[in-house]
Amino acid sequence: MKVIEYPRPGYDTIQKDIENGFHTLIGKKSEDIRAIVIVGACRGEEIPRLLNRYPKSTITAFECYPEYYNSLVKSFGNEPRVLLYNEAIQDKDQDVEFHQIDGIGCGSILKFDGSQGGKTLPYKIVETITVRGYKLSSKINPDEIDLLWIDVQGAEMKVLEGADLSKVNSIFCEVHTRPSSGDPGPYKGQCYLDQLEEYLKPTHSLHSIGLDGWDTKVYEQGNSFWVKL
């Protein structure tokens, strides 16, 4: 039987590197990592690995969709190093609509429309609910955040605009690159990698040192890592 080997997707490549070694990129030892914040935690598959790799860290995880939040509580509710919040993180302190689509971890506070620009993605909105929304700076106020992990389906800029980035040492973020066709992408009002670069580098001294993505044949997305220099 012939085994077909596929390229390692972005979430597998750079994510594993960041999980295992982001501390070296911010000039710290693994035992010196104290604060990790995850926005859009979904089911928290990365949490056990981060807890193990960074034994003195506390992980604060935000997940606004009730089904995923309940899963987090089941898995980590008794773990004293994990703090869980059933809330959305955005650029203001107010309730917000959340649109869940029939793809795991693909819901967003931005409305999904996979048919924009004449292209079609095989997903649809299955539920829209109102959730509590806050700025990150309104919810937590640590001396510093060693790693801010963001997976919010196009709403990354809203998270960043509501955060005190002067306290953030590094950011790991799922991103969309701007399609060459001019297509607006599947989430209405979503931001793109170039916009994140323009916001993070000159104003907040956070520089991208890696981008490893995968091509869906329709939209381009992947993971990127920023570090304060």
Backbone hydrogen bonds in HBPLUS format (Angstrom, degrees):
<---DONOR---> <-ACCEPTOR-->    atom                        ^
c    i                          cat <-CA-CA->   ^        H-A-AA   ^      H-
h    n   atom  resd res      DA  || num        DHA   H-A  angle D-A-AA Bond
n    s   type  num  typ     dist DA aas  dist angle  dist       angle   num
A0012-ASP N   A0009-PRO O   3.00 MM   3  5.45 138.3  2.17 109.7 121.4     1
A0013-THR N   A0009-PRO O   3.05 MM   4  6.30 153.1  2.12 153.7 162.2     2
A0017-ASP N   A0013-THR O   3.32 MM   4  6.60 158.1  2.37 146.1 152.4     3
A0018-ILE N   A0014-ILE O   2.89 MM   4  6.11 158.2  1.94 152.8 158.0     4
A0019-GLU N   A0015-GLN O   2.85 MM   4  6.05 166.6  1.87 155.6 159.6     5
A0020-ASN N   A0016-LYS O   3.08 MM   4  6.13 155.2  2.15 143.5 149.2     6
A0021-GLY N   A0017-ASP O   2.90 MM   4  5.87 141.6  2.05 143.3 153.6     7
A0022-PHE N   A0018-ILE O   3.08 MM   4  4.66 144.3  2.21 138.4 130.8     8
A0024-THR N   A0021-GLY O   3.10 MM   3  5.72 141.7  2.26 115.6 123.7     9
A0025-LEU N   A0022-PHE O   2.97 MM   3  5.23 133.4  2.19 104.4 117.3    10
A0026-ILE N   A0023-HIS O   3.26 MM   3  5.36 148.3  2.37  98.9 107.8    11
A0028-LYS N   A0023-HIS O   2.87 MM   5  5.11 170.5  1.88 154.1 151.0    12
A0027-GLY N   A0024-THR O   3.40 MM   3  5.07 162.4  2.44  94.8  98.1    13
A0032-ASP N   A0029-LYS O   2.89 MM   3  5.24 155.6  1.95 111.9 120.1    14
A0033-ILE N   A0030-SER O   3.37 MM   3  5.65 165.4  2.39 107.5 111.7    15
A0058-THR N   A0034-ARG O   2.68 MM  24  5.91 152.4  1.75 150.5 152.6    16
A0146-ASP N   A0035-ALA O   2.87 MM 111  5.42 131.7  2.11 137.0 151.2    17
A0147-LEU N   A0035-ALA O   3.39 MM 112  6.88 152.9  2.46 149.4 155.0    18
A0036-ILE N   A0058-THR O   3.04 MM  22  6.24 167.6  2.05 162.2 161.5    19
A0060-THR N   A0036-ILE O   2.87 MM  24  6.33 159.5  1.91 160.2 165.4    20
A0037-VAL N   A0147-LEU O   2.92 MM 110  6.31 167.8  1.93 167.9 172.0    21
A0149-TRP N   A0037-VAL O   2.74 MM 112  5.99 176.3  1.74 170.9 171.9    22
A0038-ILE N   A0060-THR O   2.79 MM  22  6.17 163.6  1.81 158.5 163.3    23
A0062-PHE N   A0038-ILE O   2.83 MM  24  6.17 161.5  1.86 164.8 171.0    24
A0039-VAL N   A0149-TRP O   2.76 MM 110  6.11 168.0  1.78 170.9 174.0    25
A0151-ASP N   A0039-VAL O   2.97 MM 112  6.28 158.4  2.02 169.4 176.4    26
A0040-GLY N   A0062-PHE O   2.94 MM  22  5.76 149.1  2.04 141.7 151.7    27
A0041-ALA N   A0062-PHE O   3.00 MM  21  5.89 164.6  2.02 145.7 150.7    28
A0044-GLY N   A0041-ALA O   2.84 MM   3  5.21 153.5  1.91 147.3 144.2    29
A0047-ILE N   A0044-GLY O   3.07 MM   3  5.29 147.1  2.18 106.8 116.4    30
A0050-LEU N   A0046-GLU O   3.05 MM   4  6.29 158.2  2.10 157.2 163.8    31
A0051-LEU N   A0047-ILE O   2.90 MM   4  6.09 162.3  1.93 160.4 165.3    32
A0052-ASN N   A0048-PRO O   3.06 MM   4  6.16 155.8  2.12 142.1 148.2    33
A0053-ARG N   A0049-ARG O   2.94 MM   4  6.09 157.4  1.99 145.6 152.1    34
A0054-TYR N   A0050-LEU O   2.87 MM   4  5.81 153.0  1.95 147.5 153.9    35
A0057-SER N   A0054-TYR O   3.09 MM   3  5.58 164.3  2.12 125.2 126.2    36
A0059-ILE N   A0081-ARG O   2.80 MM  22  6.18 162.9  1.83 170.6 170.9    37
A0083-LEU N   A0059-ILE O   2.83 MM  24  6.23 161.3  1.86 154.6 160.8    38
A0061-ALA N   A0083-LEU O   2.78 MM  22  6.11 166.8  1.80 172.8 177.5    39
A0085-TYR N   A0061-ALA O   2.93 MM  24  6.27 146.1  2.05 162.7 167.3    40
A0063-GLU N   A0085-TYR O   2.98 MM  22  6.35 164.7  2.00 171.8 176.9    41
A0069-TYR N   A0065-TYR O   2.93 MM   4  6.06 164.6  1.95 159.4 163.9    42
A0070-ASN N   A0066-PRO O   2.86 MM   4  5.95 165.6  1.88 154.9 157.8    43
A0071-SER N   A0067-GLU O   3.20 MM   4  6.41 145.5  2.32 135.9 145.0    44
A0072-LEU N   A0068-TYR O   2.97 MM   4  6.32 149.4  2.06 147.4 155.7    45
A0072-LEU N   A0069-TYR O   3.00 MM   3  4.99 115.5  2.43  94.3 110.2    46
A0073-VAL N   A0069-TYR O   2.92 MM   4  6.31 156.5  1.98 153.8 160.2    47
A0074-LYS N   A0070-ASN O   2.98 MM   4  6.19 156.7  2.04 144.3 150.4    48
A0075-SER N   A0071-SER O   3.03 MM   4  6.25 150.8  2.12 144.0 151.6    49
A0076-PHE N   A0072-LEU O   2.70 MM   4  5.72 163.1  1.72 159.1 163.9    50
A0077-GLY N   A0073-VAL O   2.77 MM   4  4.28 138.3  1.94 127.2 128.1    51
A0079-GLU N   A0076-PHE O   2.97 MM   3  5.06 166.3  1.99 113.1 116.5    52
A0082-VAL N   A0079-GLU O   3.07 MM   3  5.62 166.1  2.09 123.5 125.3    53
A0088-ALA N   A0132-ARG O   2.81 MM  44  6.10 176.1  1.81 164.4 165.3    54
A0134-TYR N   A0088-ALA O   2.95 MM  46  6.39 153.0  2.02 153.1 159.5    55
A0090-GLN N   A0134-TYR O   2.80 MM  44  5.78 160.9  1.84 143.2 149.0    56
A0094-GLN N   A0133-GLY O   2.99 MM  39  5.11 118.5  2.38 116.4 133.4    57
A0096-VAL N   A0131-VAL O   2.92 MM  35  5.55 159.2  1.96 156.3 163.3    58
A0131-VAL N   A0096-VAL O   2.86 MM  35  5.55 173.7  1.87 159.2 158.9    59
A0098-PHE N   A0129-ILE O   2.73 MM  31  5.38 160.3  1.77 162.4 168.8    60
A0129-ILE N   A0098-PHE O   2.98 MM  31  5.38 158.9  2.02 152.3 155.9    61
A0099-HIS N   A0108-SER O   2.82 MM   9  5.43 176.3  1.82 153.1 152.7    62
A0108-SER N   A0099-HIS O   3.02 MM   9  5.43 150.2  2.11 138.7 144.0    63
A0100-GLN N   A0127-GLU O   2.79 MM  27  5.22 159.1  1.83 163.4 167.8    64
A0126-VAL N   A0100-GLN O   2.82 MM  26  5.94 162.5  1.85 152.9 158.4    65
A0127-GLU N   A0100-GLN O   3.32 MM  27  5.22 148.3  2.43 147.4 145.2    66
A0102-ASP N   A0124-LYS O   3.12 MM  22  6.04 147.3  2.23 155.0 161.4    67
A0106-CYS N   A0103-GLY O   3.13 MM   3  5.46 148.0  2.23 143.0 135.5    68
A0188-LYS N   A0111-LYS O   2.90 MM  77  5.54 169.1  1.92 165.3 164.3    69
A0113-ASP N   A0186-PRO O   2.62 MM  73  5.07 169.5  1.63 164.2 166.5    70
A0116-GLN N   A0113-ASP O   3.28 MM   3  5.95 165.0  2.30 124.0 123.6    71
A0118-GLY N   A0115-SER O   3.26 MM   3  5.69 142.6  2.41 137.6 132.9    72
A0119-LYS N   A0116-GLN O   3.35 MM   3  6.04 167.9  2.37 121.3 121.8    73
A0123-TYR N   A0121-LEU O   2.85 MM   2  5.65 138.3  2.02  94.2  90.2    74
A0138-SER N   A0135-LYS O   3.02 MM   3  5.21 144.9  2.14 102.0 112.6    75
A0139-LYS N   A0136-LEU O   3.05 MM   3  5.27 142.8  2.19 103.8 114.5    76
A0140-ILE N   A0136-LEU O   3.11 MM   4  6.30 165.7  2.13 167.8 169.0    77
A0137-SER N   A0162-GLY O   3.02 MM  25  6.26 170.9  2.03 160.3 157.3    78
A0145-ILE N   A0167-LYS O   2.64 MM  22  5.85 164.6  1.66 154.5 155.2    79
A0169-ASN N   A0145-ILE O   2.87 MM  24  6.13 168.7  1.88 173.4 171.9    80
A0148-LEU N   A0170-SER O   2.92 MM  22  6.25 157.1  1.98 143.6 150.6    81
A0172-PHE N   A0148-LEU O   2.94 MM  24  6.27 156.1  2.00 144.2 151.1    82
A0150-ILE N   A0172-PHE O   2.83 MM  22  6.25 164.2  1.85 163.9 169.5    83
A0174-GLU N   A0150-ILE O   3.18 MM  24  6.63 156.1  2.24 161.2 167.3    84
A0155-ALA N   A0152-VAL O   3.45 MM   3  5.52 162.1  2.48 105.9 110.9    85
A0191-CYS N   A0154-GLY O   3.09 MM  37  5.53 152.0  2.17 134.5 140.9    86
A0158-LYS N   A0155-ALA O   3.16 MM   3  5.47 124.6  2.49 104.6 117.7    87
A0159-VAL N   A0155-ALA O   3.37 MM   4  6.80 151.2  2.46 149.1 156.7    88
A0160-LEU N   A0156-GLU O   3.07 MM   4  6.40 163.8  2.09 154.5 158.3    89
A0161-GLU N   A0157-MET O   2.88 MM   4  6.02 159.4  1.92 153.1 158.2    90
A0162-GLY N   A0159-VAL O   3.20 MM   3  5.42 142.5  2.35 101.3 111.9    91
A0163-ALA N   A0160-LEU O   3.12 MM   3  5.16 165.4  2.15 110.0 111.8    92
A0167-LYS N   A0164-ASP O   3.21 MM   3  6.06 168.0  2.23 120.0 123.6    93
A0168-VAL N   A0165-LEU O   3.16 MM   3  4.94 164.3  2.18 101.3 106.1    94
A0228-LYS N   A0169-ASN O   2.96 MM  59  5.34 158.5  2.01 155.7 150.2    95
A0171-ILE N   A0226-TRP O   2.85 MM  55  4.98 156.2  1.91 136.8 142.4    96
A0226-TRP N   A0171-ILE O   2.75 MM  55  4.98 162.8  1.78 149.7 155.9    97
A0173-CYS N   A0224-SER O   2.91 MM  51  5.43 169.1  1.93 163.1 166.3    98
A0224-SER N   A0173-CYS O   2.87 MM  51  5.43 158.5  1.91 149.8 156.7    99
A0175-VAL N   A0222-GLY O   2.77 MM  47  5.55 163.5  1.80 151.6 157.3   100
A0222-GLY N   A0175-VAL O   2.98 MM  47  5.55 154.4  2.05 151.2 157.0   101
A0193-LEU N   A0176-HIS O   2.80 MM  17  5.82 145.9  1.91 155.5 161.4   102
A0177-THR N   A0220-GLU O   3.09 MM  43  5.66 157.7  2.14 134.4 141.4   103
A0182-GLY N   A0179-PRO O   3.10 MM   3  5.64 166.2  2.12 115.8 120.1   104
A0190-GLN N   A0187-TYR O   3.16 MM   3  5.41 151.1  2.25 135.5 129.4   105
A0195-GLN N   A0192-TYR O   3.03 MM   3  5.40 124.9  2.35 106.5 120.3   106
A0196-LEU N   A0192-TYR O   3.10 MM   4  6.48 154.2  2.17 153.1 161.0   107
A0197-GLU N   A0193-LEU O   2.93 MM   4  6.22 159.5  1.98 155.4 161.0   108
A0198-GLU N   A0194-ASP O   3.03 MM   4  6.21 157.5  2.08 141.3 147.2   109
A0199-TYR N   A0195-GLN O   3.05 MM   4  6.23 140.9  2.21 140.2 150.2   110
A0200-LEU N   A0196-LEU O   2.85 MM   4  5.95 165.7  1.87 157.8 161.3   111
A0201-LYS N   A0197-GLU O   3.10 MM   4  5.76 165.7  2.12 145.0 149.6   112
A0204-HIS N   A0200-LEU O   3.18 MM   4  5.17 139.3  2.36 119.0 130.3   113
A0206-LEU N   A0200-LEU O   3.10 MM   6  5.22 174.1  2.10 130.9 129.0   114
A0205-SER N   A0201-LYS O   3.12 MM   4  4.74 132.2  2.36 124.9 127.7   115
A0229-LEU N   A0205-SER O   3.18 MM  24  6.14 153.9  2.25 165.7 173.6   116
A0207-HIS N   A0227-VAL O   2.92 MM  20  5.39 168.8  1.93 143.1 139.4   117
A0227-VAL N   A0207-HIS O   2.89 MM  20  5.39 153.9  1.96 141.0 144.0   118
A0209-ILE N   A0225-PHE O   2.95 MM  16  6.03 158.6  2.00 164.4 169.8   119
A0225-PHE N   A0210-GLY O   3.20 MM  15  5.54 148.8  2.30 145.3 149.9   120
A0212-ASP N   A0223-ASN O   3.11 MM  11  5.69 160.2  2.15 160.1 165.2   121
A0223-ASN N   A0212-ASP O   3.25 MM  11  5.69 172.2  2.26 130.6 130.5   122
A0214-TRP N   A0221-GLN O   2.85 MM   7  5.96 171.1  1.86 164.3 162.2   123
A0221-GLN N   A0214-TRP O   3.45 MM   7  5.96 173.6  2.46 163.4 162.1   124
A0216-THR N   A0219-TYR O   3.27 MM   3  5.58 158.2  2.32 152.3 153.2   125
